Amino acid sequence: MPRSGFTFAAIATLLSCLGVHGLISQDAEDEAMLAEFQKVLTAGKQADAVRILSKLISQFPNSASTVRAQSRFSLRVDAPAELKGVDDDLQVVRDYRKRWLGFAPVVYDGLLKNRKLPDASARLDWKPLQGLDAEALTIYMEQGVVLREIGKSGQKSQFDNASNVFANVALSSPPTSEFWWAGKYETLVTLVDRAGPTDAKLAGAGLANLERSHPEFDEGKFGLKDRFVALKARIQAATKDR
């Protein structure tokens, strides 16, 4: 049966052709754990989120829900090493990273295919978003973070692909909406992570423009104000000696 817009059998067949076996599973329990993970992550309970993610990885390492939880964790948690009392769980998450990056792109290609995101021109078609398909945009954002992490692992061209994802989200979302802010933030983070000769400077200029228009950023409505402030400090440190 299809789930989340793709057929598990079809994805499993494709993975098999790629030499990757047994990586996609379907279970109501892992979906429930993903929902609980999102609940505590949204509430800012990052340590609890790590514990749930560790449990997902241990019990359902081959699940699309686990892939999505790992992506959301990477999107929402900027400094996991600073979390207290979850060292063992964090190690499980770190150990899973290579496996996650290995098959997450195929999972997201399947999740987005039937939703037709992005379109043939690599842009978001606004019309499907008129129904406020937050789930589709969330999946698309998750794909962006996967591409960025692949870029950080050495495939530098994926930084551009990640930037396109986040820029598309911002351009296709109503100004100052949650997705608009998320797209803006992740675009700037991707520039800093790419760490090219002028990337930090460009990110600083973009952040300064955003701050001039919105001195309090999202005013904490979507949990991004403090993250923008921390990003500003990171950019200043990166550009200090340049």
Summary of the structure (lengths in Angstrom):
residues: 242
radius of gyration: 17.8
end to end distance: 55.0
largest distance: 55.9
contacts: 741
relative contact order: 0.08
helix: 69%
strand: 2%
